[in-house]
Amino acid sequence: MIDRFRSFLISNRLLPPEGKVLLAVSGGVDSMVMWDLFHSIGIDYGIIHCNFSLRGAESDGDEDLIRDLAADLAAQLYVKKFDTLEYARMKGISVEMAARELRYAWFGEVQTSEGYDVVATAHHQDDLIETFFINLIRKTGIKGITGFREKSGTLIRPLLFTNRREIEAWAAARKVPYRHDHTNSEVVFQRNYIRHEIIPRLESLNPGFRQNLGETMTNLRQVEDFYQTEVKRQINKITVPETTEQEIFISQLLKLPHPKQVLFEWMSCYGFNPSVIESVWTSLGTEPGKRFFSSTHRLVIDRNKLIINIISEEADLLFYISGNEEEITHPIHLKLERRPASQFEIISDPAVACLDAQHLDFPLIIRKWKPGEYFQPLGMSGLKKISDFFIDEKLSLPEKEQTWILYSNNKVVWIIGQRIDHRFRITPKTQEVLLVRLLNQ
C-alpha cells in the first residue's frame, strides 16, 4: 500500500519537491488512513479539521480523537468549529452545500497564511464512482461523468489509487484509530443509497464493475480534454474582442455545429446552472432585454449579443420570473406549478405560496425588501409595514436581511417563506392557482 501510495504521488506530480501538504482529516477511516500514509513516508504535513457541529457529541468526539493523535505525533493542527445549520439557513442553501463552502473557504485561508503547497482530501475510487452516479441522476455534461481528478489547482486527492475495502483493510492491519459516522450506514442520503444499494447490485451482475467503470472514466477524461480544447476554440471564434464584459454574437453562435453545447460550456464558467442555461437557449430570438442570473453573474440577451457581467450594483439584485419557468435556483430555490383551482386544496405551509394566477402581472420580481414598504398580510383587512410584520414575527436582524420578497406590478405578493399578501389569496372565484414552493438549495 505504501509503495503504491508513493508511486501515485510521484507519477501524478501531486507534490512539489520538498513540498508541504495540509491534510484535511475528518476522523473517518479514509482521512485517518491518508494521515497514516503521509506520516509513514515522512512528508512534511499539517492537519486541518472542521467540526461542523452536526452530530452533537459525535462531532466533538471526532475532534478529540484528532487532537489526541496530533499531540502524540507532534503534528501541526488547525481546528475550527462551525455553526453549519445557521450558515445554511442564512444563505438559503442545503446543509451539505453549507459544509462544503465553509470547509473549502477555511482550507484556502490556512493554506495561504501558513504556507502549504497543497491541500489533500481523502477521496478514493469509491467516491469517484458514487459521484458519477449522483451527477448522472442530476443531469450533467461530460465533465460531470468524468468525475474529479487527482489534482485540481492546489487541491490533491492522493487516495484515488485505492478503494474503500483496501482502506479499511489497511486501517485494521495497522490499527489506525478512526471514528465511525453512523449516518454512513443509514440508507437515507442519496450518496449512501448509491453506496449501499446500487453499486452492490451492479457488482453482483459483474464483479469487475468498479474497475471497468474506473477505466471508462479515465477514457472519458481524455475525450473531455479534447472536447474542452475544441469548445474553447469555438468560443474564441464568437467572442466579442476587447470588451470589459463577456460577450458573444448570437448569430455566430447559432452558426456553429453544436451551438447549445458551446453555450452550456460558456455559461457554466460563470456559475450558471443547467436549468438557467436551458432558459437562455429557449429565449434566443425572443424580445431582447431578458436577464438571467447565477450567484455571481448576470446574463442579458441584447439585440445581437449575449452579455455576461459581474453582479455588483444594487439594481442587479432584481430577479425576474417571466411566467414560463417551472423552477428557479437564484437568488433562492423556488418551484412553480400551475393548477386548475377545481383540483386544488390550499396548503398551510409558510414555505408554500398558493396564489390566484389571474391577479398576477408577469414578469414577477424577486428582490430584498425596502424600509417603508407595506403589504396586506393574509387574513387582515388593512395594510401593514413589512418592518412591523418582522417585529411581530420576532425576526432577528440577520433573518430580516436574508428575506426575499416576491412582487407583482410593484405590489408585494409573498414575503417568501413567511406570509402571502391577502390580495393574491385563493378565493371561490379563482380559476387557476400558481403554486410557488420554497426549497433548500
Secondary structure, 3 states (H helix, E strand, C coil): CHHHHHHHHHHCCCCCCCCCEEEECCCCHHHHHHHHHHHHHCCCEEEEEEECCCCCHHHHHHHHHHHHHHHHHCCEEEEEECCHHHHHHHHCCCHHHHHHHHHHHHHHHHHHHHCCCEEECCCEHHHHHHHHHHHHHHCCCHHHHHCCCCEECCEECCECCCCHHHHHHHHHHHCCCCCCCHHHHCCCCHHHHHHHHHHHHHHHHCCCHHHHHHHHHHHHHHHHHHHHHHHHHHHHHHECCCCCCEEEEHHHHHHCCCHHHHHHHHHHCCCCCHHHHHHHHHHCCCCCCCEEECCCEEEEECCCEEEEEECCCHHHCCEEECCCCCEECCCCEEEEEEEEHHHCCCCCCCCEEEEEHHHCCCCEEEEECCCCCEECECCCCCCEEHHHHHHHCCCCHHHHHCCEEEEECCEEEEECCCEEEHHHCCCCCCCEEEEEEEECC
